[in-house]
Amino acid sequence: MELDSFAKLISEKRKALGLSWAELSEKTGIEAATIEKYEAGKQKPTAADIKGLGNVLGIPPMILMHGPGTVHYSGFDENGHRTSKWEEF
């Protein structure tokens, strides 16, 4: 895991969503001081924290772990039709 990339991703997305460390902490259950360390690149995140941050910030955990890139999503829509989409992060 590239800590600088992870730190930049979560910091930029948190700010873009207008969330403070305290607000992100409340939504994820991660201590605000820990989030601050993550954003400073001073602490490696746990798997649970990557998942929680990804859910709240809308960033796929794979991107948080490996850095920006393209992610493929596939599934089914409400009518049962297969869906496929690529998204750049």
C-alpha positions as CSV (number, residue, x, y, z in Angstrom):
1,M,0.0,0.0,0.0
2,E,1.3,3.4,-0.9
3,L,0.5,5.6,2.1
4,D,1.0,8.9,0.3
5,S,-1.6,7.9,-2.3
6,F,-4.0,6.7,0.4
7,A,-3.6,9.8,2.4
8,K,-4.2,12.1,-0.6
9,L,-7.3,10.2,-1.7
10,I,-9.1,10.2,1.6
11,S,-8.1,13.8,2.4
12,E,-9.3,15.2,-0.9
13,K,-12.5,13.2,-0.9
14,R,-13.3,14.2,2.8
15,K,-12.8,17.8,1.9
16,A,-14.8,17.5,-1.3
17,L,-17.7,16.1,0.7
18,G,-17.3,19.0,3.2
19,L,-16.6,16.7,6.2
20,S,-14.5,17.4,9.1
21,W,-12.3,14.8,10.8
22,A,-14.9,14.6,13.6
23,E,-17.8,14.1,11.1
24,L,-15.9,11.4,9.2
25,S,-15.1,9.8,12.5
26,E,-18.8,9.8,13.5
27,K,-19.8,8.2,10.2
28,T,-17.0,5.6,10.1
29,G,-16.5,4.8,13.8
30,I,-12.7,5.6,13.3
31,E,-11.1,7.9,15.9
32,A,-10.7,11.4,14.5
33,A,-7.0,11.3,15.6
34,T,-6.5,8.2,13.6
35,I,-8.1,9.7,10.5
36,E,-5.7,12.7,10.9
37,K,-2.7,10.3,11.0
38,Y,-4.0,8.5,7.9
39,E,-4.3,11.8,6.0
40,A,-0.8,12.8,7.1
41,G,0.6,9.4,5.9
42,K,1.8,8.5,9.4
43,Q,-0.2,5.4,10.0
44,K,-1.1,2.4,7.9
45,P,-4.9,1.7,7.9
46,T,-6.5,-1.5,9.0
47,A,-8.6,-3.5,6.6
48,A,-11.7,-2.6,8.6
49,D,-10.8,1.1,8.4
50,I,-10.2,0.9,4.6
51,K,-13.7,-0.7,4.2
52,G,-15.3,1.9,6.4
53,L,-13.6,4.9,4.7
54,G,-14.4,3.4,1.3
55,N,-18.1,3.1,2.2
56,V,-18.5,6.6,3.5
57,L,-16.2,8.4,1.0
58,G,-17.5,6.4,-2.0
59,I,-14.0,5.1,-3.0
60,P,-13.7,1.4,-3.7
61,P,-11.4,-0.3,-1.2
62,M,-9.2,-1.6,-4.0
63,I,-8.5,2.0,-5.0
64,L,-7.7,3.0,-1.4
65,M,-5.3,0.1,-1.2
66,H,-3.6,0.4,-4.5
67,G,-4.0,3.9,-5.7
68,P,-6.0,5.7,-8.4
69,G,-7.0,3.7,-11.5
70,T,-10.0,2.3,-13.3
71,V,-12.5,0.1,-11.5
72,H,-15.0,-2.2,-13.2
73,Y,-18.5,-2.6,-11.7
74,S,-20.9,-5.3,-12.9
75,G,-24.2,-6.5,-11.7
76,F,-27.9,-6.5,-12.5
77,D,-30.4,-3.7,-12.7
78,E,-33.9,-3.8,-11.3
79,N,-35.2,-5.6,-14.5
80,G,-32.6,-8.4,-14.2
81,H,-30.5,-7.0,-17.1
82,R,-26.7,-7.3,-16.7
83,T,-25.0,-4.0,-16.1
84,S,-21.3,-3.1,-16.6
85,K,-19.6,0.2,-16.0
86,W,-16.0,1.4,-15.8
87,E,-15.2,4.3,-13.4
88,E,-11.9,6.3,-13.2
89,F,-10.6,7.2,-9.8
